[in-house]
């Protein structure tokens, strides 16, 4: 019962602050944009929900809608819902590639594209990264925050979150290179204003 009350409280907090993008970011002592305490609470709640889903899964297809749910809940959008339900992750690609409300920023091999992705997320514009080398490639969420230099990518990577479908792990507030071993074939998409 306590967990249910906590989830309802968290959802209420999220809905109360999600319309104001300033509540999702703050500035640290060095003047850098970082995730706000409210944003971290939302992401911690999403992580808890994800692990609970994985723990209670009875078949391989369980929890396949969690990435779409996380994008929708964090950015307060409904692009990845059909009939009131969050869609399976395999349908996300069709929406970001074919939906007129989303557009490709470009490949993650371009520092300019990665910079623009971080700028969009800092302005609370829904932004995602997708592995285009596979029909149902992995999808990561670009989060507000600061870019971090990736030794393996050789680029400054935007802040991100991911709810892996092929393993029981999720993360948030880490560089995009944590999700993908290489920027090759990773495309960045953004929701149009």
N, C-alpha and C positions, 0 to 999 in steps of 0.2 A: 504494500500500500504506500509506503514511504517513497519507493522508487517511482510509482505512478504519479504521486503528488509532485515529486521533483521534476519529472518530465513535463507535466502540465505547467508548472511554474516556469520552467526553462522555455517552453514553447510560448508562453505568455510574454516573457521577457523578450524573446526573439521577435515576436510579432510587434511588440511595442516599440522596439528600436530599429527594426529592419527598414522602415521607410526613411530613416535619417541616416544617410551614409556616413555622417561624421561619427556616429556611434560605433561604427565598425573599425575605425582607425583612430589612432592617437599619435602624438609625437613624443618620442623619448627625450632624455636629457641631452642627447647629442643633436636634437632637431630632426631626427629621422622618423619617417612614417612607420608605425608598427601596428600590429593587431591590438585593438582595444581589449580591455578586460571583458566587455560584453561579447565581442567576437570570439574570444578564447573560450568563454562559457558555452557559446553555441557550438563551437567545434569540439569541445570536450564532450558535450551532450551527444553530438553526432557519432563521435568515436565510441562512446559507451553503448549507444544504440546499435552500432555496427557489430561490436564484439558480442553483444547479447544476441543479435540475429544469428551470427556465425555459431555461437555456442548452442543455440537451440535448433539449428538447421537439421533437418532430417534427410534431405536429399541435396544433391549437387546443385540443383537449380534454385535452391533457396538463396535469398539475399542478392539476387541478380539485379534488383531494382535499386540497390542502395546508392550507387553513384548518382543516378538521376534524382533520387530523393535528397541527397546531400547538396547537389547543385541548386535544386529548387529551394531548399530550406535556407541555405546560406545566403543566396542572392534574392530570396523572396520573389521567385518567379514560378510560373506553372508550365513552362515550355516542354517539360519532360513528364507530363501527366497525360493520360488518356482515360476518359471515363472516371475521373477522380482518383485514379491509381497511378503510382509512379511506374514508368516504363522500364522494361528490361534494358540493361546497359547496351545490348546489341542494337537497339533502335536509336540510341543517341546519335550515332554517326549519320543516319538518314536525316535526322532533324537538323543537325548543324551543317550538313552539306546541302540539304535541299530546302530548308525552311528560309523564307525571305527575311526573317528577323535575325538571322545569324549570317556572319560573313567570315571568310578566311582572312586572317592578318598576314599569314605567311609561314614559312618554315622556321623551326626552332634553331636552325643553323645560322640564322641572321641575328646579330646582336640588336639591330634596329627593331626587329619584330619582338624580341624578348623584352626590350626596353618599353615598347608600346604596350605589351601585355601587362607588364607591371604597372604602368601608368593607368591603364584601364581598370585594373583590379583596385588600385588605390582610390579610384573614383567610384568604386562599387559598381562597375560595369561587368556583368557576367562574362568570364573569360575562361576557356578550357584549352587543354592540350590533348591531342589525340594521336596515337600511333597509327599512321595511315598505311603502314606496310602490311597490316592484317585487316581482314574484313571486320573483325570484332576486336580491334586493338584496344589497348589500355587507354583510359581517359583519366587525366588529372585535372584538378581545379586550381586555377591561378588565384591566389589570395592577396589581399592587401599586405603590404610590408616592404621589405628591402630586398634587393637582389643580392645574391652572394656568388662569388667567383667559384666556378667548378673546375677543378684540376682536370677531371676526365673529359669535360666538354670544352674547356678552354674558353668559356664564355661566362658572363655574369647572368645567372639564372634567376628568374622570378620566384617569389615565395609561392608555395603550393600546398595542396592537400591531396590525398589519394586514399581510396577505399578499394584495395586490391580484390579482384574476384578470383584469382588463381591461388591465393594464399591467405591465411588468416592474419592479416596485418593491415593496419591503416596508419596514417601519420598526418600531421598538419604542422605548419610553420617551419617547413624545410624547403630547400631549393628544389626546383623542378628536376634537377639531375638525380635526385633521390628516387624518382619514379621511373626514369628511363636511363639506360646505360649510355645512350648516345643521342645527340639531337637529330641524327639522320632519320628521316621519315616522320618526324614529329611535326604536326601542323598545329598552329595556334588559331583558335576561333574566338570571335567576340560577338556578343549580342548587340545589334544595332540599337541606337538610341531611339 
